[in-house]
Amino acid sequence: MKIFAVYSSKGGVGKTATAVNLSYCAARQGHRVLLCDIDAQGAASYYFRVKAAKSFSGKKLLGGGFDKYIRASDYENLDLLPAHFSFRNLDLALAKLEASTRRRALKNLFDSLSDHYDVLVMDCPPNITLLSENIILAADSVVTPVIPTTLSLVALKQLLKIFRKVGAEEKRINAFFSMVEPRKLMHKDVVEKFQHYPIFRDTQIPFQAEIEKMGIYRQPVGAVSPTSVAAQRYQELWQELWDRSELI
């Protein structure tokens, strides 16, 4: 099972749209996919019209008793572990674990799913916390959307610092430019300056109305507008990430 964590310490960069659409693309290829919404805001769960059971909680997630809370989506091969509001306290719960295991709690939990799924995608909250360290150590690939702006680049630098802090291999970082507007001079300049860096993938996701409308249709872009540029770019991004994951 390959684990892809869609993470950035900056909000508003397109993490949830990325997680939802990558999950959809992977499932369309025939992979057995589980999308784990570990952001307490539950945006990915909202897009798939799935609510967590009231009896679910962050405590039950970390305790390992979460299998029965996994829900099927409307799409073949794609299941969802919905977010719960209590996930806002996951850092406090992780801090109470034994020091020797708390950084790898998520990895240990997800290992139990390897016989059931080919791909696990995490939609992650925009934090720099113990949970962030867990996410990085659990993932085979950390997928980080970067808007071509200064603050988004600062978030990327923060991610690199976390990787060094926990001793993770930087080759597992897969950055890509998100919400790109080529007509904006700053976007054009930033892309030209950083696109050649090894941590950046070739595919760029444009700023398009189809992506914004996901909140209205509550479906992946590929399900609503399969021939759109946005849908094609997400498919290209998924293929690039999958091919690279096979080499690591």
Backbone hydrogen bonds in HBPLUS format (Angstrom, degrees):
<---DONOR---> <-ACCEPTOR-->    atom                        ^
c    i                          cat <-CA-CA->   ^        H-A-AA   ^      H-
h    n   atom  resd res      DA  || num        DHA   H-A  angle D-A-AA Bond
n    s   type  num  typ     dist DA aas  dist angle  dist       angle   num
A0002-LYS N   A0118-ASP O   2.90 MM 116  6.26 161.1  1.93 149.4 145.9     1
A0120-LEU N   A0002-LYS O   2.86 MM 118  6.21 159.0  1.91 161.2 162.5     2
A0140-ASP N   A0003-ILE O   2.92 MM 137  5.20 146.0  2.04 129.2 139.8     3
A0141-SER N   A0003-ILE O   3.10 MM 138  6.44 146.3  2.22 161.7 166.7     4
A0004-PHE N   A0120-LEU O   2.76 MM 116  6.15 165.3  1.79 166.3 171.5     5
A0122-MET N   A0004-PHE O   2.81 MM 118  6.28 157.4  1.86 154.2 160.0     6
A0005-ALA N   A0141-SER O   2.88 MM 136  6.30 161.3  1.92 162.5 168.3     7
A0143-VAL N   A0005-ALA O   2.70 MM 138  5.82 146.4  1.81 144.4 155.5     8
A0006-VAL N   A0122-MET O   2.89 MM 116  5.94 172.4  1.90 161.9 163.4     9
A0124-CYS N   A0006-VAL O   3.30 MM 118  6.04 159.3  2.34 161.6 160.9    10
A0007-TYR N   A0143-VAL O   2.92 MM 136  6.15 142.4  2.07 141.8 153.9    11
A0018-THR N   A0014-GLY O   3.04 MM   4  6.06 150.1  2.13 140.3 148.7    12
A0019-ALA N   A0015-LYS O   2.85 MM   4  6.16 164.2  1.88 157.3 161.1    13
A0020-VAL N   A0016-THR O   2.91 MM   4  6.04 170.4  1.91 158.4 160.6    14
A0021-ASN N   A0017-ALA O   3.04 MM   4  6.05 164.3  2.06 143.0 147.9    15
A0022-LEU N   A0018-THR O   2.85 MM   4  5.87 159.3  1.89 154.1 159.9    16
A0023-SER N   A0019-ALA O   3.07 MM   4  6.05 157.8  2.12 140.9 147.2    17
A0024-TYR N   A0020-VAL O   3.07 MM   4  6.27 156.6  2.13 142.9 149.4    18
A0025-CYS N   A0021-ASN O   2.95 MM   4  6.10 162.1  1.98 145.1 149.9    19
A0026-ALA N   A0022-LEU O   2.91 MM   4  6.09 161.5  1.94 151.1 156.0    20
A0027-ALA N   A0023-SER O   2.99 MM   4  6.18 159.9  2.03 148.6 154.0    21
A0028-ARG N   A0024-TYR O   2.93 MM   4  6.15 152.6  2.01 148.7 156.5    22
A0029-GLN N   A0025-CYS O   3.20 MM   4  6.46 132.5  2.43 138.2 149.6    23
A0029-GLN N   A0026-ALA O   3.14 MM   3  5.22 134.7  2.35  95.9 108.3    24
A0031-HIS N   A0026-ALA O   3.24 MM   5  5.70 152.7  2.32 155.2 147.2    25
A0030-GLY N   A0027-ALA O   2.94 MM   3  5.15 157.0  1.99 106.9 114.4    26
A0118-ASP N   A0032-ARG O   2.80 MM  86  5.09 151.2  1.88 133.1 142.8    27
A0119-VAL N   A0032-ARG O   3.06 MM  87  6.23 163.0  2.09 159.0 157.8    28
A0033-VAL N   A0077-ASN O   2.78 MM  44  5.91 174.0  1.78 172.8 173.9    29
A0079-ASP N   A0033-VAL O   2.89 MM  46  6.19 171.3  1.90 157.1 159.1    30
A0034-LEU N   A0119-VAL O   2.96 MM  85  6.42 151.8  2.04 151.8 160.9    31
A0121-VAL N   A0034-LEU O   2.89 MM  87  6.28 159.9  1.93 152.6 159.2    32
A0035-LEU N   A0079-ASP O   2.97 MM  44  6.29 168.3  1.98 145.9 147.4    33
A0081-LEU N   A0035-LEU O   2.89 MM  46  6.21 165.2  1.91 152.8 155.5    34
A0036-CYS N   A0121-VAL O   2.71 MM  85  6.02 164.9  1.73 165.7 171.1    35
A0123-ASP N   A0036-CYS O   2.94 MM  87  6.26 163.3  1.96 155.1 158.4    36
A0037-ASP N   A0081-LEU O   3.03 MM  44  6.09 170.4  2.03 161.3 164.1    37
A0038-ILE N   A0123-ASP O   3.14 MM  85  6.02 144.5  2.28 148.4 158.4    38
A0042-GLY N   A0039-ASP O   2.86 MM   3  5.65 155.2  1.92 127.0 133.5    39
A0046-TYR N   A0042-GLY O   2.99 MM   4  6.20 148.3  2.09 144.1 153.2    40
A0047-TYR N   A0043-ALA O   2.97 MM   4  6.33 156.7  2.03 151.5 156.8    41
A0048-PHE N   A0044-ALA O   3.21 MM   4  6.51 147.3  2.32 144.3 152.3    42
A0050-VAL N   A0045-SER O   2.99 MM   5  5.21 174.7  1.99 151.8 151.7    43
A0049-ARG N   A0046-TYR O   3.01 MM   3  4.95 162.3  2.05 105.6 110.7    44
A0056-PHE N   A0053-ALA O   2.99 MM   3  5.36 159.4  2.04 111.3 118.0    45
A0061-LEU N   A0057-SER O   3.01 MM   4  6.34 148.3  2.11 144.4 153.9    46
A0062-LEU N   A0058-GLY O   3.00 MM   4  6.27 169.3  2.02 154.3 154.8    47
A0063-GLY N   A0059-LYS O   2.90 MM   4  5.98 132.4  2.13 135.4 149.3    48
A0065-GLY N   A0060-LYS O   3.17 MM   5  5.48 128.4  2.45 157.7 163.2    49
A0064-GLY N   A0061-LEU O   3.13 MM   3  5.48 159.2  2.18 107.2 113.7    50
A0069-TYR N   A0066-PHE O   2.92 MM   3  5.38 158.4  1.97 117.4 124.7    51
A0070-ILE N   A0067-ASP O   3.19 MM   3  5.61 168.9  2.20 114.8 118.1    52
A0071-ARG N   A0080-LEU O   2.77 MM   9  5.21 177.0  1.77 156.3 156.4    53
A0080-LEU N   A0071-ARG O   2.68 MM   9  5.21 162.3  1.71 160.5 166.5    54
A0073-SER N   A0078-LEU O   3.08 MM   5  5.87 148.1  2.19 156.3 155.2    55
A0078-LEU N   A0075-TYR O   3.23 MM   3  5.66 156.9  2.28 135.2 134.4    56
A0087-PHE N   A0084-HIS O   2.83 MM   3  5.59 165.8  1.85 125.0 130.0    57
A0088-ARG N   A0085-PHE O   3.26 MM   3  6.18 172.1  2.27 121.7 123.8    58
A0089-ASN N   A0086-SER O   2.95 MM   3  5.77 169.5  1.96 123.9 127.5    59
A0090-LEU N   A0087-PHE O   3.08 MM   3  5.08 163.2  2.11 113.6 112.4    60
A0092-LEU N   A0089-ASN O   3.08 MM   3  5.38 120.1  2.46 104.0 117.9    61
A0093-ALA N   A0089-ASN O   3.13 MM   4  6.50 156.9  2.19 153.0 159.8    62
A0094-LEU N   A0090-LEU O   2.83 MM   4  6.04 156.3  1.88 151.2 157.8    63
A0095-ALA N   A0091-ASP O   2.97 MM   4  6.12 152.8  2.05 145.0 152.0    64
A0096-LYS N   A0093-ALA O   3.24 MM   3  5.40 145.3  2.37  99.7 109.3    65
A0097-LEU N   A0094-LEU O   3.06 MM   3  5.46 160.4  2.10 112.0 118.3    66
A0101-THR N   A0098-GLU O   2.97 MM   3  5.52 156.0  2.03 117.2 124.6    67
A0102-ARG N   A0098-GLU O   2.99 MM   4  5.91 139.7  2.16 161.6 173.8    68
A0104-ARG N   A0101-THR O   3.06 MM   3  5.52 140.8  2.22 111.6 122.6    69
A0108-ASN N   A0104-ARG O   3.02 MM   4  6.22 163.3  2.05 152.5 156.7    70
A0109-LEU N   A0105-ALA O   3.04 MM   4  6.28 150.4  2.13 145.6 154.0    71
A0110-PHE N   A0106-LEU O   2.89 MM   4  6.11 168.2  1.90 160.4 162.5    72
A0111-ASP N   A0107-LYS O   3.00 MM   4  6.09 141.2  2.15 146.1 155.6    73
A0112-SER N   A0109-LEU O   3.29 MM   3  5.92 149.5  2.39 110.9 117.8    74
A0113-LEU N   A0110-PHE O   2.94 MM   3  5.41 163.6  1.97 116.6 122.1    75
A0114-SER N   A0111-ASP O   3.29 MM   3  5.53 170.1  2.30 112.0 114.6    76
A0116-HIS N   A0113-LEU O   2.91 MM   3  5.42 155.0  1.97 118.6 126.8    77
A0117-TYR N   A0113-LEU O   3.18 MM   4  6.33 142.2  2.33 161.0 172.0    78
A0127-ASN N   A0125-PRO O   2.99 MM   2  5.72 134.9  2.20 104.7  91.6    79
A0132-SER N   A0129-THR O   3.07 MM   3  5.07 118.9  2.46  93.2 107.9    80
A0133-GLU N   A0129-THR O   3.21 MM   4  6.64 151.3  2.29 144.8 151.7    81
A0134-ASN N   A0130-LEU O   3.03 MM   4  6.35 152.7  2.11 145.6 153.1    82
A0135-ILE N   A0131-LEU O   2.90 MM   4  6.18 157.0  1.95 152.0 158.2    83
A0136-ILE N   A0132-SER O   3.02 MM   4  6.29 161.8  2.06 152.4 156.0    84
A0137-LEU N   A0133-GLU O   3.04 MM   4  6.22 159.6  2.08 148.3 153.7    85
A0138-ALA N   A0134-ASN O   2.92 MM   4  5.99 136.5  2.11 144.9 156.5    86
A0139-ALA N   A0135-ILE O   3.14 MM   4  6.16 140.1  2.30 145.4 154.0    87
A0142-VAL N   A0172-ARG O   2.81 MM  30  6.04 167.1  1.83 156.9 161.1    88
A0174-ASN N   A0142-VAL O   2.82 MM  32  5.87 167.8  1.84 155.9 152.1    89
A0144-THR N   A0174-ASN O   3.01 MM  30  6.16 155.8  2.07 128.9 136.0    90
A0176-PHE N   A0144-THR O   3.23 MM  32  6.52 149.3  2.33 147.9 147.2    91
A0146-VAL N   A0176-PHE O   2.80 MM  30  5.86 147.0  1.90 162.4 165.0    92
A0178-SER N   A0146-VAL O   2.90 MM  32  5.39 154.5  1.97 116.7 123.3    93
A0149-THR N   A0147-ILE O   2.60 MM   2  5.53 137.8  1.77 114.1  99.5    94
A0153-LEU N   A0149-THR O   3.18 MM   4  6.43 149.3  2.28 146.9 155.3    95
A0153-LEU N   A0150-THR O   3.09 MM   3  5.19 120.8  2.46  98.1 112.8    96
A0154-VAL N   A0150-THR O   2.97 MM   4  6.32 144.4  2.10 147.0 157.9    97
A0155-ALA N   A0151-LEU O   3.09 MM   4  6.41 150.7  2.18 142.5 149.1    98
A0156-LEU N   A0152-SER O   3.14 MM   4  6.47 144.7  2.27 137.6 146.8    99
A0157-LYS N   A0153-LEU O   3.04 MM   4  6.39 151.6  2.12 145.5 152.5   100
A0158-GLN N   A0154-VAL O   3.00 MM   4  6.33 148.6  2.10 145.7 154.8   101
A0159-LEU N   A0155-ALA O   3.00 MM   4  6.30 147.9  2.10 143.1 151.5   102
A0160-LEU N   A0156-LEU O   3.09 MM   4  6.44 153.7  2.16 147.0 153.3   103
A0161-LYS N   A0157-LYS O   3.08 MM   4  6.40 148.8  2.18 143.1 151.3   104
A0162-ILE N   A0158-GLN O   3.02 MM   4  6.37 153.7  2.09 148.8 155.4   105
A0163-PHE N   A0159-LEU O   3.00 MM   4  6.28 160.3  2.04 152.0 157.3   106
A0164-ARG N   A0160-LEU O   3.09 MM   4  6.37 157.5  2.14 145.7 150.9   107
A0165-LYS N   A0161-LYS O   2.89 MM   4  6.13 150.7  1.98 145.2 154.2   108
A0166-VAL N   A0162-ILE O   3.01 MM   4  6.27 158.6  2.05 157.7 160.7   109
A0167-GLY N   A0163-PHE O   2.97 MM   4  5.92 115.8  2.39 136.7 152.6   110
A0168-ALA N   A0163-PHE O   2.91 MM   5  4.98 149.3  2.01 148.0 149.7   111
A0167-GLY N   A0164-ARG O   3.35 MM   3  4.99 145.7  2.48  90.3 100.0   112
A0172-ARG N   A0169-GLU O   3.11 MM   3  5.96 166.9  2.13 121.8 125.4   113
A0173-ILE N   A0170-GLU O   2.98 MM   3  5.50 167.0  1.99 119.0 121.5   114
A0175-ALA N   A0199-ILE O   2.78 MM  24  5.73 156.7  1.83 159.1 160.9   115
A0201-ARG N   A0175-ALA O   2.76 MM  26  6.11 155.4  1.82 169.0 172.9   116
A0205-ILE N   A0177-PHE O   2.95 MM  28  6.35 165.4  1.97 160.4 162.1   117
A0179-MET N   A0205-ILE O   2.87 MM  26  5.79 104.3  2.45 129.9 149.4   118
A0180-VAL N   A0205-ILE O   3.10 MM  25  6.29 168.2  2.11 143.6 144.8   119
A0207-PHE N   A0180-VAL O   3.02 MM  27  5.25 155.4  2.08 133.4 127.6   120
A0184-LYS N   A0181-GLU O   2.91 MM   3  5.72 161.3  1.94 127.9 133.4   121
A0188-LYS N   A0184-LYS O   3.05 MM   4  6.34 166.3  2.07 158.1 161.9   122
A0189-ASP N   A0185-LEU O   2.90 MM   4  6.10 161.7  1.93 152.1 157.0   123
A0190-VAL N   A0186-MET O   2.90 MM   4  6.03 168.2  1.92 157.0 159.9   124
A0191-VAL N   A0187-HIS O   3.00 MM   4  6.10 168.3  2.01 153.8 157.3   125
A0192-GLU N   A0188-LYS O   3.08 MM   4  6.20 164.8  2.10 147.1 151.5   126
A0193-LYS N   A0189-ASP O   3.00 MM   4  6.15 145.9  2.12 143.3 152.7   127
A0194-PHE N   A0190-VAL O   2.99 MM   4  6.13 157.6  2.04 155.6 160.0   128
A0195-GLN N   A0191-VAL O   2.88 MM   4  5.32 149.9  1.97 151.0 154.1   129
A0197-TYR N   A0194-PHE O   2.97 MM   3  5.56 165.8  1.99 122.9 127.7   130
A0200-PHE N   A0197-TYR O   3.03 MM   3  5.72 164.8  2.05 124.9 129.8   131
A0211-ILE N   A0208-GLN O   3.19 MM   3  5.71 135.2  2.40 108.6 118.4   132
A0212-GLU N   A0208-GLN O   3.43 MM   4  6.86 159.5  2.48 146.0 151.3   133
A0213-LYS N   A0209-ALA O   2.89 MM   4  6.09 149.2  1.99 154.5 163.2   134
A0214-MET N   A0211-ILE O   3.18 MM   3  5.50 163.7  2.21 109.0 113.8   135
A0216-ILE N   A0213-LYS O   2.88 MM   3  5.13 142.3  2.02 105.6 117.1   136
A0217-TYR N   A0213-LYS O   3.01 MM   4  6.38 165.3  2.03 165.8 167.0   137
A0218-ARG N   A0214-MET O   2.65 MM   4  5.17 140.5  1.80 138.0 148.7   138
A0223-ALA N   A0220-PRO O   3.10 MM   3  5.39 141.8  2.25 105.0 115.5   139
A0224-VAL N   A0221-VAL O   3.11 MM   3  5.33 131.5  2.36 102.5 115.0   140
A0225-SER N   A0221-VAL O   2.72 MM   4  5.65 167.2  1.73 167.4 171.3   141
A0228-SER N   A0225-SER O   3.04 MM   3  5.41 166.2  2.06 118.5 122.7   142
A0232-GLN N   A0228-SER O   3.11 MM   4  6.35 161.2  2.14 149.4 154.6   143
A0233-ARG N   A0229-VAL O   2.87 MM   4  6.09 153.9  1.94 150.8 158.3   144
A0234-TYR N   A0230-ALA O   2.99 MM   4  6.27 157.0  2.04 151.4 157.1   145
A0235-GLN N   A0231-ALA O   3.07 MM   4  6.29 154.5  2.14 144.1 151.2   146
A0236-GLU N   A0232-GLN O   2.93 MM   4  6.20 153.7  2.00 145.6 152.9   147
A0237-LEU N   A0233-ARG O   2.81 MM   4  6.03 156.8  1.87 149.1 155.7   148
A0238-TRP N   A0234-TYR O   2.87 MM   4  6.07 164.3  1.90 149.5 153.5   149
A0239-GLN N   A0235-GLN O   3.01 MM   4  6.22 163.9  2.03 147.4 151.7   150
A0240-GLU N   A0236-GLU O   2.95 MM   4  6.14 156.3  2.01 146.7 153.3   151
A0241-LEU N   A0237-LEU O   2.91 MM   4  6.14 161.0  1.95 155.2 160.1   152
A0242-TRP N   A0238-TRP O   2.80 MM   4  5.99 163.9  1.83 157.1 161.8   153
A0243-ASP N   A0239-GLN O   2.93 MM   4  5.98 167.1  1.94 147.5 151.5   154
A0244-ARG N   A0240-GLU O   3.09 MM   4  6.18 155.2  2.15 140.3 147.3   155
A0245-SER N   A0241-LEU O   2.90 MM   4  6.06 147.4  2.00 143.6 153.0   156
A0246-GLU N   A0242-TRP O   3.19 MM   4  6.46 139.7  2.36 146.0 155.3   157
A0247-LEU N   A0244-ARG O   3.02 MM   3  5.30 150.0  2.11 105.8 115.0   158
